[in-house]
Amino acid sequence: MTLWKLSAGTASVIGIKRIKSAALPRTAYIMLGETCRNHCSFCSQAAGSQGKRDFLSRISWHECSAREAVPPLAQAYAEGGIKRICLQVVDGENTRETTLEALKQLQAGGIGAICVSRNLQTAGQVHELLASGAEKICIAMDAAAPDIYRRVKVDSWESKWKLLMECARLFPGRISTHLIIGLGETEEQAVEFIADCTQRGITVGLFAFTPLAGTPLAAAQPPAIGQYRRVQIAHFLLRKGYEREVIRCAGGRIVDIAVPGICSLLLDGSAFETTGCPDCNRPYYNERPGGTMYNYPRPLTAAETEQAIGESGLGGEQRGLAYY
């Protein structure tokens, strides 16, 4: 029997486990599979990792059977407590069969909004998942540039990027990817990556690199908050349809935003909330409660928005956000 692993927040939302949290997930996160064959240097599930197998990023996971999980998931979905299911599939044995069976079981429970994040090699595999009930498919690039990709992953950037572009063309609006900030990319490289994806209708979910014990990158540092805020602002503008050229870089860093009224655009705080598929808020995936908030899992207060804008470091005496 294949066990499902529910994120701690997901298990709490559907009543299987109790946790204290200032924000609970709107998407139910389910990890499928055991013993990943990939070697991503940042991941506790990677082959060769000495990290805790019951964790992914900072999140712990609760094991249960599909029979135990589907009824409360279906009820939470019907009542609106859960808006979407995200299947995060470990690349191990029987991955295809495990994913297809999970899609079948979730649909039998009346759940229609399902995303699948899995290591895929062909557009045919993507088509099979979409035809089997997945609403969106994530082809996670994680790294913003080929040299960084080759340093933290083991497969080919070129083939994965080609697959991402092909699927964006074949399945418009149904493809997403992940970008981890803090793996050594410049802010300009991150902007180029996001622009290339958004122009093709690919949803980009931003993550902050999180060092995890037992992984090859355990001693590396997470990104500076100013770096992350600047990329968030660029991502926000590109999603809104602004041209890449309004984001001005020098020496690899974002130094200016040439958008009149930029501060008023940022005042609702949404630029600093979690990004990805609709209703994906990933509470505390990259953060410790009370620590630095990279991605807010809820609407920001006015004070939090003001702080986030200030953290971007884009205001200044001569020119910057404060003067648009």
C-alpha positions in Angstrom: 0.0 0.0 0.0 1.4 3.4 -1.0 1.3 5.9 1.9 0.5 9.5 1.3 2.4 12.2 3.2 0.3 15.3 4.1 2.1 18.5 5.1 1.6 19.3 8.7 -0.7 22.2 7.8 -2.7 20.1 5.5 -3.2 17.4 8.1 -4.4 20.1 10.5 -6.9 21.7 8.1 -8.6 18.3 7.5 -8.6 17.3 11.2 -6.0 14.5 11.1 -3.4 16.4 13.2 -3.4 19.5 15.4 -0.9 22.2 15.1 -0.7 25.8 16.2 -0.2 28.2 13.2 -1.0 31.8 12.5 -1.8 30.8 8.9 -3.0 27.5 7.5 -2.7 26.3 3.9 -5.4 27.0 1.3 -3.8 24.3 -0.9 -3.5 20.7 0.4 0.1 19.5 -0.1 0.6 15.7 -0.6 4.0 14.1 -1.0 4.0 10.8 -2.9 6.7 8.2 -3.2 9.9 7.2 -1.4 13.7 7.5 -2.0 14.2 10.1 -4.7 16.6 9.1 -7.5 17.6 12.8 -8.1 20.6 14.6 -6.5 19.3 18.1 -5.9 21.8 19.7 -3.5 19.2 21.6 -1.6 16.7 18.9 -1.0 16.4 16.5 2.0 14.6 14.0 -0.1 17.5 13.7 -2.6 19.5 10.5 -3.2 22.5 10.7 -0.9 21.0 13.3 1.4 21.5 12.7 5.1 18.6 15.0 5.9 15.3 14.0 7.7 13.1 12.0 5.3 10.0 13.2 7.0 10.8 16.8 6.0 10.7 18.8 2.7 12.2 22.3 3.1 11.0 23.3 6.6 7.8 21.3 6.5 7.1 18.0 8.3 4.8 15.4 6.8 2.2 13.2 8.3 1.9 9.6 6.8 -1.5 8.1 6.2 -3.3 6.0 3.7 -5.3 7.3 0.7 -8.4 5.8 2.3 -7.8 7.8 5.4 -7.0 11.1 3.6 -9.4 11.3 0.7 -12.7 11.7 2.6 -11.6 14.7 4.8 -9.8 16.2 1.8 -13.0 15.9 -0.2 -15.0 17.5 2.5 -12.6 20.4 3.0 -12.6 21.0 -0.7 -16.4 20.9 -0.9 -16.7 23.4 2.0 -14.0 25.7 0.6 -11.4 25.2 3.3 -9.1 23.7 0.7 -9.1 25.2 -2.7 -6.7 23.0 -4.5 -4.5 19.8 -4.1 -0.8 19.8 -4.9 0.8 16.5 -5.5 4.6 16.7 -4.9 5.9 13.5 -6.3 9.3 12.0 -5.3 11.1 10.5 -8.4 11.4 6.9 -7.3 10.1 3.5 -8.4 6.5 3.3 -9.7 6.2 7.1 -9.8 3.9 7.1 -12.9 1.5 4.5 -11.4 1.5 6.2 -8.0 0.7 9.6 -9.5 -2.1 8.3 -11.8 -3.7 6.3 -8.9 -3.7 9.4 -6.7 -5.3 11.5 -9.4 -8.0 8.8 -9.8 -8.7 8.6 -6.0 -8.9 12.4 -5.6 -11.2 12.8 -8.6 -13.4 10.0 -7.2 -13.8 12.3 -4.1 -15.0 15.1 -6.3 -11.8 17.2 -6.2 -11.1 18.9 -9.5 -8.3 21.4 -8.9 -5.2 19.3 -8.8 -1.6 20.3 -9.5 1.2 17.8 -10.1 4.9 18.6 -9.5 7.0 15.7 -10.8 10.2 15.0 -12.6 9.0 14.7 -16.2 11.0 14.0 -19.4 8.5 14.3 -22.3 5.5 16.3 -23.3 3.7 13.0 -23.7 4.1 12.4 -19.9 2.7 15.9 -19.3 -0.3 15.2 -21.6 -1.0 11.9 -19.8 -1.3 13.7 -16.4 -3.5 16.4 -17.8 -5.7 13.9 -19.5 -5.9 12.0 -16.2 -7.3 14.9 -14.3 -4.5 17.2 -13.4 -5.3 20.9 -13.9 -1.7 22.2 -13.9 1.7 20.6 -14.2 4.9 22.0 -12.6 8.2 21.4 -14.3 10.5 22.7 -11.7 13.6 24.4 -13.0 14.6 25.7 -9.5 17.8 27.4 -10.8 17.7 30.7 -12.8 20.7 29.9 -15.1 22.4 26.9 -16.7 25.6 27.1 -14.7 23.7 27.2 -11.4 21.4 24.4 -12.5 24.4 22.1 -13.3 25.9 22.9 -9.9 22.8 22.0 -7.8 21.1 19.4 -10.0 22.4 16.5 -12.2 20.2 16.4 -15.3 20.4 18.7 -18.3 19.3 22.3 -18.1 19.0 22.4 -21.9 16.6 19.4 -22.1 14.5 20.6 -19.1 14.2 24.1 -20.4 13.3 22.8 -23.9 10.6 20.7 -22.3 9.3 23.6 -20.3 9.0 25.8 -23.4 7.4 23.0 -25.5 4.8 22.3 -22.8 4.0 26.0 -22.5 3.2 26.0 -26.2 1.3 22.8 -26.3 -0.7 23.3 -23.0 -1.1 27.1 -22.6 -1.9 28.3 -19.1 -1.5 24.9 -17.6 2.3 24.8 -16.9 4.2 26.2 -13.9 7.7 26.2 -12.7 9.7 26.9 -9.5 12.5 29.4 -9.0 14.7 29.3 -5.9 16.3 32.6 -5.1 19.7 32.3 -3.3 21.5 29.6 -5.2 24.1 32.0 -6.5 22.2 33.7 -9.3 22.3 37.4 -9.9 19.1 39.4 -9.6 19.3 40.1 -13.3 19.4 36.4 -14.1 16.3 35.9 -12.0 14.5 38.7 -13.8 15.5 37.2 -17.2 14.2 33.8 -16.1 10.9 35.2 -14.8 10.4 37.3 -17.9 11.0 34.4 -20.3 8.5 32.3 -18.4 5.7 34.9 -17.9 5.9 35.9 -21.6 5.0 32.3 -22.4 2.2 32.0 -19.8 4.2 29.9 -17.4 3.4 30.5 -13.7 6.5 31.0 -11.6 6.5 30.2 -7.9 9.2 32.0 -6.0 11.0 30.2 -3.2 13.8 31.4 -0.9 16.7 29.0 -0.6 16.5 27.3 2.8 19.7 25.5 4.1 18.7 22.1 5.5 20.8 19.8 7.8 22.2 16.7 6.0 22.2 18.2 2.5 25.3 19.4 0.5 24.1 23.0 0.9 23.5 22.8 4.6 26.2 25.4 5.3 25.1 27.9 2.6 23.2 31.1 3.5 19.6 32.0 2.6 19.2 35.0 0.4 19.4 38.5 1.9 15.9 39.9 2.4 16.7 42.9 0.2 17.7 40.7 -2.7 14.5 38.7 -2.3 12.2 41.7 -2.1 13.7 43.2 -5.3 13.0 40.0 -7.2 9.5 39.8 -5.7 8.8 43.3 -7.0 10.2 42.5 -10.4 8.1 39.3 -10.5 5.0 41.2 -9.5 5.5 43.8 -12.3 6.2 41.1 -14.9 3.0 39.2 -13.9 1.1 42.5 -14.3 2.3 42.8 -17.9 5.0 45.4 -17.6 7.9 45.1 -20.0 11.2 43.7 -18.8 12.9 47.0 -19.6 11.2 48.8 -16.7 13.4 46.8 -14.3 16.8 48.4 -14.5 19.9 46.4 -13.4 23.5 47.3 -12.9 26.2 44.8 -11.9 23.6 42.1 -11.8 21.5 43.9 -9.2 18.1 45.5 -9.6 18.8 49.2 -9.0 15.7 51.0 -10.2 12.1 50.5 -11.3 11.0 52.8 -14.1 7.2 52.7 -13.4 5.4 55.9 -12.5 3.4 55.4 -9.3 5.2 52.2 -8.4 4.6 52.7 -4.7 0.8 52.9 -5.1 1.0 49.6 -7.1 2.7 47.9 -4.1 0.6 49.3 -1.3 -1.8 46.3 -1.2 1.2 44.1 -0.3 0.3 41.4 -2.8 3.8 41.6 -4.3 5.2 40.0 -1.2 2.7 37.2 -0.8 3.5 33.6 -1.8 3.4 33.1 -5.5 2.7 30.0 -7.6 -0.6 28.4 -8.6 -3.9 30.0 -7.5 -4.5 29.6 -3.7 -1.0 28.3 -3.1 0.2 30.0 0.1 2.8 27.5 1.5 2.8 28.8 5.1 6.3 28.8 6.6 7.8 26.7 3.8 10.9 28.9 3.9 10.3 30.7 7.2 10.3 30.2 10.9 7.4 31.7 12.8 8.6 35.0 14.2 11.6 35.0 11.8 12.2 36.7 8.4 9.1 36.4 6.2 10.2 35.9 2.6 6.7 34.9 1.4 3.7 36.0 3.4 1.0 33.3 3.4 -1.8 35.9 3.9 -2.5 39.5 3.1 0.0 41.9 4.7 -0.8 44.6 7.1 0.0 48.2 6.1 3.0 48.2 8.5 4.3 44.9 6.9 3.9 46.3 3.4 5.8 49.4 4.4 8.6 47.3 5.9 8.8 45.0 2.8 9.0 48.0 0.4 11.8 49.5 2.6 13.6 46.1 2.7 13.9 46.3 -1.1 16.4 49.1 -0.7 15.1 50.7 -3.9 14.2 54.0 -2.3 16.9 56.6 -2.1 17.7 60.3 -1.8 18.2 60.8 -5.6 15.8 58.3 -7.1 13.9 55.2 -6.2 10.5 53.8 -5.2 9.7 56.7 -2.9 9.9 59.2 -5.7 7.5 57.6 -8.3 
